[in-house]
Structure formats: C-alpha cells, structure tokens
C-alpha cells in the first residue's frame, strides 16, 4: 500500500487521523519540531534521503531524533512511512504547505505582523483580536520588526494584506500631492 500512496495521501491521512484523535495541535507541534531538527542538521536530511543508508538505519535515526524531541506515536508513524517511501526530501521541501494544511484543519491561520519597533504584548494582542474578527479565524502570529515602515503595522495573513503603516500613508499623501 505504501508504494502506491503519495506524500499527499500520507499528509491527508495524518491530518484526518489527527483530527479524529483530537491530536491536531500535537501533530502540528511535533512536525514543527521535526522540521526544526532537520533544518538545523543538513546531515539528517541527507541521511533520510540517501540510498546509501538502509531503511532500518534510517528508522533507528528517526527513533534517536524522537528520543530527543518526544513526538507522538501518530507523528512518528507518519514520518516512518515517509521514510519508507523515500519521500523525506519532498516532505521537508513542502514544510510550509504541510504546516499550513495542519493549521487550516485546526481553524488557525498563520499571520505575520510587521511593526516599526518591538511591540508591547498588548499591541500584538490588540491587532490580533481585530484581524481575527475580520477574517473569522484564530491566528498564530509571528512578529517581525522593520523600522522602514516608520510606524503602524502591516499584517500578512493567507493571501490578505492589511497595511496600516505610516510609510504607506505618507506615500499615498505624496502621490495625491504629485497628481494634483
């Protein structure tokens, strides 16, 4: 069965199983940790994708990784299946897509908030509440700082952009003055 299954099929099965077993947040967290370990160690990615290493060696390495980061059995079984299918490179390359699908299944959107300076926690919370009300979903927020926006905030979520930066407002005023 695993030989005819695609990576997409495995990801769909993982999401469905995680939803049914109420482990969606655990699975998402586990995969985030796994991807982080792989990103920090190019050798692991190479080993999992290599034809030089035998399957049992790759599984032993997965078990070692799991002993360090403590993933749930569902996640470990998923990764084991991916290794057996020799699709680790595809999984790692599809990291953002996989995590986005998991978050979507959980009703959570990933958003990026860009501030001109490091914001207070209350500022982030206030913006998050306003945007969640707009889009109708919960969000997982990543905050970045870009002094070039001068002030305000830019929010990127899914395919939406909410730009309330001072720089954009100044550019609009500039364009109106030069057009007149």
C-alpha positions in Angstrom: 0.0 0.0 0.0 2.8 2.4 0.9 4.4 2.0 -2.5 1.3 3.4 -4.3 0.5 6.1 -1.8 1.7 9.5 -2.5 3.1 12.0 0.0 -0.1 14.0 -0.4 -2.1 10.9 0.6 0.0 10.4 3.7 -0.3 14.0 4.7 -4.1 13.8 4.2 -4.2 10.6 6.3 -2.1 12.3 9.0 -4.5 15.3 9.2 -7.6 13.1 9.2 -6.2 10.8 11.9 -5.0 13.7 14.0 -8.5 15.4 13.8 -10.3 12.2 14.7 -8.0 11.5 17.6 -8.0 15.2 18.8 -4.3 15.4 18.4 -4.1 18.1 15.7 -2.2 20.6 17.8 0.2 17.9 19.0 0.9 16.7 15.4 1.5 20.3 14.3 3.9 20.9 17.1 5.7 17.6 16.5 6.2 18.3 12.9 7.4 21.8 13.6 10.0 20.3 16.0 11.0 17.6 13.4 11.4 20.2 10.7 13.4 22.4 13.0 15.8 19.5 13.8 16.2 18.7 10.1 16.8 22.3 9.2 19.5 22.6 11.9 21.3 19.4 10.7 21.8 19.0 7.0 23.3 15.6 7.6 20.0 14.3 8.8 18.2 15.4 5.7 20.9 13.8 3.6 20.8 10.6 5.5 17.0 10.3 5.3 17.1 11.0 1.6 20.2 8.8 0.8 20.1 5.4 -0.8 23.4 4.5 1.0 21.6 4.0 4.3 19.4 1.0 4.8 15.8 1.5 5.9 16.4 0.1 9.4 19.3 2.6 9.9 17.1 5.5 8.9 14.3 4.2 11.3 16.9 3.9 14.1 18.0 7.5 13.4 14.3 8.6 13.5 14.0 6.9 16.9 17.1 8.8 18.1 15.6 12.1 17.0 12.3 11.2 18.6 14.0 10.4 21.9 15.4 14.0 21.8 12.2 15.8 20.9 9.4 13.4 22.1 6.9 13.2 19.2 3.6 11.5 19.5 3.2 8.0 18.0 1.0 9.2 15.2 3.6 11.7 14.0 6.4 9.1 14.3 4.4 6.6 12.3 3.8 9.2 9.7 7.5 10.1 9.4 8.4 6.4 9.3 6.0 5.9 6.4 7.5 8.9 4.6 11.0 7.4 5.1 9.8 4.0 3.8 8.5 5.8 0.7 11.8 7.7 0.3 9.8 11.0 0.4 11.6 12.9 3.2 13.1 15.5 0.8 9.6 16.1 -0.6 8.2 16.4 3.0 10.9 18.9 4.1 10.6 20.9 0.9 6.8 21.0 1.5 7.2 22.1 5.1 5.1 25.3 4.9 2.4 23.7 2.9 2.1 20.8 5.3 2.0 23.1 8.4 -0.5 25.4 6.6 -2.8 22.4 6.0 -2.5 21.3 9.6 -3.3 24.8 10.9 -6.2 25.1 8.4 -7.6 21.9 9.7 -7.4 23.3 13.2 -9.0 26.5 12.1 -5.8 28.5 12.7 -4.2 30.9 10.2 -0.5 31.8 10.3 -0.1 35.6 10.3 2.9 37.9 10.1 2.8 41.2 12.0 5.4 43.8 10.9 6.0 46.6 13.3 8.4 49.5 13.1 9.8 48.7 16.6 9.4 45.9 19.0 5.8 46.0 20.1 4.3 45.6 23.5 2.5 42.3 24.1 -0.8 44.3 24.4 -0.3 45.9 21.0 0.2 42.4 19.3 -2.9 41.1 21.2 -5.0 44.1 20.1 -4.0 43.8 16.5 -4.6 40.0 16.6 -8.1 40.4 18.0 -9.0 42.9 15.4 -7.7 40.8 12.5 -9.2 37.6 13.8 -12.6 39.4 13.9 -12.0 40.4 10.3 -11.1 37.0 8.9 -13.1 34.8 11.2 -10.3 32.5 12.2 -7.8 32.1 15.0 -4.3 33.1 14.2 -0.8 32.0 15.1 1.3 35.2 15.0 4.9 35.8 14.0 6.2 39.3 14.8 8.9 40.9 12.8 10.4 44.4 13.0 11.1 46.7 10.1 12.0 50.2 11.0 11.4 51.4 7.4 7.6 51.2 7.8 8.1 54.2 10.3 5.1 53.3 12.5 1.8 51.4 12.5 1.6 47.8 11.5 1.5 45.6 8.4 -0.4 42.3 8.7 0.1 39.4 6.2 -2.4 36.5 6.7 -3.1 33.9 4.0 -3.5 35.9 0.8 -4.5 39.1 2.6 -2.5 42.2 3.4 -3.6 44.8 5.9 -1.2 47.7 5.6 -1.7 50.4 8.2 1.9 51.6 8.2 2.9 55.3 8.4 5.1 54.8 5.3 2.2 53.7 3.2 0.1 56.5 4.4 2.9 59.0 3.6 3.3 57.5 0.1 -0.5 57.9 -0.5 -0.3 61.6 0.5 2.8 62.1 -1.7 1.0 60.5 -4.6 -2.1 62.7 -4.2 0.1 65.8 -4.0 2.1 65.0 -7.1 -1.0 64.0 -9.0 -2.7 67.4 -8.3 
